[in-house]
Amino acid sequence: MQFNKLVRDKIPEIIRSRGETPFVHIADSKEYEKALEEKLREEVTEFLEKPSVEEAADILEVLRATCAFKDIDITALEKARQKKYDERGGFEKRIILERTE
């Protein structure tokens, strides 16, 4: 079976435990960045198709890895999120902006 996609770190071990042989390589920076982008799209699509805590956790894990790769501190990310929330609010009120005049 062919995959050619970024997988979680323990996936090769899990595959071996099933008696299969995983063929893997370690991505260089350029490939890793592209793989993270593809993985984020994949996980968001899966979440939109079938929302669940597990799918949301996958999105969060990819986002954390992407932030680490791009030297974005996760604590700083949460502070920025909170600041935007405090200044502009969230999305709880379901407001759709139709137009301005």
ZAFI-709200 format. One line per field, with one value per residue: residue number from 1; residue in three letters; z, y, x of N, C-alpha, C in turn. Coordinates in Angstrom, 2 decimals. Example, Ala and Ser with C-alpha at 12.3 -4.5 7.8 and 13.67 -1.06 7.14 Angstrom:
% residues 2
i = (1; 2)
aa = (ALA; SER)
n_Z = (7.80; 7.08)
n_Y = (-5.69; -2.25)
n_X = (13.19; 12.85)
ca_Z = (7.80; 7.14)
ca_Y = (-4.50; -1.06)
ca_X = (12.30; 13.67)
c_Z = (7.80; 7.87)
c_Y = (-3.30; 0.03)
c_X = (13.20; 12.90)
This chain:
% residues 101
i = (1; 2; 3; 4; 5; 6; 7; 8; 9; 10; 11; 12; 13; 14; 15; 16; 17; 18; 19; 20; 21; 22; 23; 24; 25; 26; 27; 28; 29; 30; 31; 32; 33; 34; 35; 36; 37; 38; 39; 40; 41; 42; 43; 44; 45; 46; 47; 48; 49; 50; 51; 52; 53; 54; 55; 56; 57; 58; 59; 60; 61; 62; 63; 64; 65; 66; 67; 68; 69; 70; 71; 72; 73; 74; 75; 76; 77; 78; 79; 80; 81; 82; 83; 84; 85; 86; 87; 88; 89; 90; 91; 92; 93; 94; 95; 96; 97; 98; 99; 100; 101)
aa = (MET; GLN; PHE; ASN; LYS; LEU; VAL; ARG; ASP; LYS; ILE; PRO; GLU; ILE; ILE; ARG; SER; ARG; GLY; GLU; THR; PRO; PHE; VAL; HIS; ILE; ALA; ASP; SER; LYS; GLU; TYR; GLU; LYS; ALA; LEU; GLU; GLU; LYS; LEU; ARG; GLU; GLU; VAL; THR; GLU; PHE; LEU; GLU; LYS; PRO; SER; VAL; GLU; GLU; ALA; ALA; ASP; ILE; LEU; GLU; VAL; LEU; ARG; ALA; THR; CYS; ALA; PHE; LYS; ASP; ILE; ASP; ILE; THR; ALA; LEU; GLU; LYS; ALA; ARG; GLN; LYS; LYS; TYR; ASP; GLU; ARG; GLY; GLY; PHE; GLU; LYS; ARG; ILE; ILE; LEU; GLU; ARG; THR; GLU)
n_Z = (0.00; -0.83; 0.50; 1.09; 2.87; 5.68; 8.89; 12.27; 14.90; 16.11; 14.35; 12.50; 14.34; 15.19; 12.80; 12.38; 14.57; 13.69; 11.98; 9.52; 7.16; 7.38; 5.05; 5.20; 5.29; 6.52; 6.46; 4.83; 5.65; 3.78; 2.56; 4.85; 5.70; 3.57; 3.81; 6.32; 5.75; 3.90; 5.56; 7.48; 5.90; 5.19; 7.73; 8.56; 6.57; 7.12; 9.67; 9.05; 7.50; 9.28; 12.23; 15.31; 18.58; 18.35; 15.70; 15.89; 17.73; 16.16; 14.31; 16.05; 16.90; 14.52; 14.04; 16.28; 15.71; 13.34; 14.24; 15.97; 14.06; 12.64; 14.50; 16.28; 19.32; 21.34; 23.63; 23.23; 21.01; 22.11; 23.78; 21.87; 20.59; 22.68; 23.08; 20.63; 20.86; 23.12; 22.10; 19.67; 19.86; 19.67; 17.81; 18.68; 18.61; 16.07; 13.95; 10.75; 8.46; 6.17; 4.47; 4.15; 4.34)
n_Y = (-1.17; 2.22; 5.37; 7.90; 10.19; 12.44; 11.04; 10.24; 9.95; 7.38; 5.62; 3.93; 1.96; 0.84; -0.26; -2.20; -3.84; -5.11; -6.91; -6.00; -4.27; -1.09; 1.39; 4.12; 7.58; 10.34; 13.57; 16.44; 19.95; 21.51; 19.60; 18.72; 21.01; 21.31; 18.86; 19.15; 21.19; 19.84; 17.80; 19.24; 20.25; 17.79; 16.81; 18.82; 18.58; 15.96; 16.41; 18.22; 16.61; 14.60; 15.49; 15.24; 14.66; 13.35; 13.92; 16.70; 16.81; 15.80; 17.90; 19.90; 18.78; 18.77; 21.50; 22.35; 21.13; 22.47; 25.10; 24.81; 24.14; 26.52; 28.21; 29.38; 30.14; 28.17; 29.06; 31.81; 31.87; 31.17; 33.37; 35.41; 34.56; 34.87; 37.63; 38.62; 37.56; 38.95; 41.57; 41.47; 39.50; 36.17; 33.51; 32.71; 33.95; 33.64; 35.49; 36.75; 38.76; 40.68; 42.97; 46.28; 49.78)
n_X = (0.84; 0.57; 1.55; 3.02; 2.94; 2.96; 3.23; 2.25; 4.71; 4.88; 3.74; 5.27; 6.21; 3.78; 2.88; 4.88; 4.31; 2.09; 3.07; 3.83; 5.98; 7.20; 8.15; 10.06; 11.18; 13.12; 11.96; 13.35; 13.72; 12.22; 10.51; 9.18; 7.80; 5.97; 4.64; 3.45; 1.60; -0.04; -0.97; -2.40; -4.49; -5.66; -6.49; -8.28; -10.24; -11.14; -12.23; -14.28; -15.90; -16.61; -17.17; -15.44; -14.03; -11.59; -10.78; -10.57; -8.49; -6.43; -6.13; -5.24; -2.81; -1.31; -1.25; 0.21; 2.69; 3.30; 3.51; 5.73; 7.68; 7.80; 8.80; 6.97; 5.81; 3.76; 2.49; 2.58; 0.97; -1.53; -1.89; -2.10; -4.42; -6.26; -6.08; -7.10; -9.64; -10.58; -10.55; -12.01; -13.86; -15.35; -16.72; -19.13; -21.64; -22.58; -22.62; -23.18; -21.71; -23.23; -23.06; -21.63; -22.35)
ca_Z = (0.00; -0.99; 1.29; 0.85; 3.66; 7.05; 9.88; 13.66; 15.18; 16.52; 13.32; 12.04; 15.37; 15.14; 11.58; 12.65; 15.53; 12.93; 11.11; 8.23; 7.11; 6.88; 4.35; 5.58; 5.27; 7.31; 5.57; 5.06; 6.06; 2.71; 2.44; 6.10; 5.67; 2.62; 4.39; 7.39; 5.10; 3.36; 6.69; 8.06; 4.99; 5.34; 9.02; 8.55; 5.71; 7.87; 10.73; 8.46; 7.03; 10.43; 13.43; 16.52; 19.43; 17.81; 14.52; 16.38; 18.34; 15.06; 13.81; 17.06; 16.88; 13.32; 14.27; 17.24; 14.98; 12.39; 15.03; 16.40; 12.87; 12.25; 15.70; 16.92; 20.66; 21.53; 24.67; 22.56; 20.15; 22.95; 24.21; 20.71; 20.41; 23.74; 22.81; 19.54; 21.42; 23.98; 21.30; 18.55; 20.16; 19.03; 16.78; 19.37; 18.28; 14.71; 13.16; 9.35; 7.92; 4.81; 3.72; 4.85; 3.46)
ca_Y = (0.00; 3.44; 6.49; 9.14; 11.30; 12.60; 10.25; 10.42; 9.33; 5.97; 4.82; 2.82; 0.90; 0.21; -1.08; -3.37; -4.72; -5.87; -7.83; -5.37; -3.51; 0.28; 2.00; 5.53; 8.42; 11.55; 14.72; 17.64; 21.08; 21.90; 18.55; 18.70; 22.15; 20.97; 17.74; 19.70; 21.89; 18.81; 17.09; 20.13; 20.21; 16.46; 16.70; 19.73; 17.94; 14.84; 16.97; 18.80; 15.50; 13.83; 16.15; 14.45; 15.09; 12.77; 14.69; 18.01; 16.59; 15.68; 19.26; 20.59; 18.21; 19.27; 22.93; 22.46; 20.79; 23.56; 26.24; 24.49; 24.23; 27.93; 28.94; 30.11; 29.59; 27.81; 29.95; 33.09; 31.67; 31.24; 34.77; 36.16; 34.16; 35.50; 39.08; 38.82; 37.26; 40.07; 42.78; 41.30; 38.45; 34.87; 33.21; 32.09; 34.60; 33.21; 36.70; 36.75; 40.12; 40.67; 44.07; 47.57; 50.92)
ca_X = (0.00; 1.37; 1.03; 3.76; 2.40; 3.45; 2.49; 2.69; 6.01; 4.81; 3.08; 6.10; 6.19; 2.46; 2.86; 5.73; 3.63; 1.08; 3.78; 4.11; 7.22; 7.03; 9.26; 9.95; 12.37; 12.98; 11.82; 14.15; 12.88; 11.29; 9.49; 8.42; 6.87; 4.91; 3.90; 2.61; 0.48; -0.94; -1.58; -3.40; -5.65; -6.26; -7.17; -9.44; -11.25; -11.72; -13.05; -15.49; -16.74; -17.10; -16.66; -15.26; -12.92; -10.37; -10.37; -10.14; -7.17; -5.48; -5.88; -4.43; -1.46; -0.63; -1.03; 1.32; 3.91; 3.54; 4.00; 7.10; 8.53; 7.91; 9.26; 5.87; 5.61; 2.35; 1.96; 2.36; -0.20; -2.73; -2.03; -2.60; -5.81; -7.03; -6.11; -8.06; -10.96; -10.95; -10.75; -12.93; -14.82; -15.17; -17.71; -20.26; -22.92; -22.95; -22.89; -22.78; -21.68; -23.77; -22.46; -21.57; -22.68)
c_Z = (0.00; -0.21; 0.93; 1.57; 5.05; 8.00; 11.27; 13.93; 15.50; 15.47; 12.78; 13.03; 15.32; 13.93; 11.78; 13.59; 14.86; 11.95; 9.72; 8.32; 6.57; 6.16; 4.53; 5.25; 6.12; 6.36; 5.88; 5.35; 5.03; 2.57; 3.67; 6.12; 4.75; 3.19; 5.52; 6.81; 4.56; 4.48; 7.35; 7.21; 5.15; 6.63; 9.11; 7.72; 6.46; 8.98; 10.17; 7.98; 8.19; 11.72; 14.63; 17.32; 18.85; 16.60; 14.92; 17.01; 17.27; 14.48; 14.77; 17.05; 15.67; 13.47; 15.23; 16.54; 14.00; 13.12; 15.49; 15.23; 12.49; 13.42; 16.28; 18.25; 20.90; 22.62; 24.09; 21.64; 20.96; 23.45; 23.08; 20.44; 21.43; 23.52; 21.71; 20.04; 22.27; 23.17; 20.27; 18.79; 19.47; 17.93; 17.37; 18.95; 16.85; 13.77; 11.75; 8.86; 6.46; 3.95; 4.64; 3.84; 4.03)
c_Y = (1.24; 4.59; 7.82; 10.34; 11.29; 11.79; 10.56; 9.54; 7.84; 5.06; 3.70; 1.65; 0.13; -0.71; -2.34; -4.35; -5.55; -6.84; -7.28; -4.60; -2.11; 0.75; 3.50; 6.27; 9.65; 12.74; 15.80; 18.79; 21.45; 20.88; 18.52; 19.82; 21.85; 19.85; 18.20; 20.42; 20.88; 18.09; 17.95; 20.15; 18.89; 16.37; 17.62; 19.13; 16.79; 15.34; 17.53; 17.71; 14.73; 14.43; 15.20; 15.03; 14.59; 13.55; 16.08; 17.90; 16.45; 17.05; 19.99; 20.09; 18.71; 20.76; 23.15; 22.16; 21.90; 24.78; 25.99; 24.63; 25.68; 28.83; 29.85; 29.42; 29.35; 28.67; 31.33; 33.02; 31.81; 32.67; 35.63; 35.84; 34.86; 37.00; 39.39; 38.58; 38.44; 41.32; 42.64; 40.24; 37.14; 34.70; 32.61; 32.67; 34.33; 34.38; 36.54; 38.20; 40.06; 41.75; 45.27; 48.65; 52.18)
c_X = (0.90; 0.74; 1.70; 3.16; 3.02; 2.57; 3.04; 3.91; 5.95; 4.17; 3.98; 6.14; 4.87; 2.36; 3.69; 5.04; 2.54; 1.73; 4.06; 5.42; 6.96; 8.30; 9.10; 11.25; 12.08; 12.99; 12.85; 13.19; 11.82; 10.15; 8.59; 7.39; 5.69; 4.03; 2.98; 1.39; -0.54; -1.68; -2.65; -4.66; -6.41; -7.08; -8.38; -10.57; -11.93; -12.64; -14.36; -16.46; -17.37; -16.53; -16.57; -14.10; -11.60; -9.87; -9.90; -8.75; -6.09; -5.13; -4.95; -2.99; -0.67; -0.33; 0.14; 2.66; 4.29; 4.09; 5.43; 8.07; 8.80; 8.33; 8.20; 5.59; 4.12; 1.71; 1.69; 1.15; -1.49; -2.96; -2.59; -4.06; -6.70; -7.16; -7.12; -9.48; -11.45; -11.29; -11.87; -14.01; -14.46; -16.20; -18.98; -21.62; -23.39; -23.27; -22.32; -22.83; -22.12; -23.14; -22.32; -21.91; -22.09)
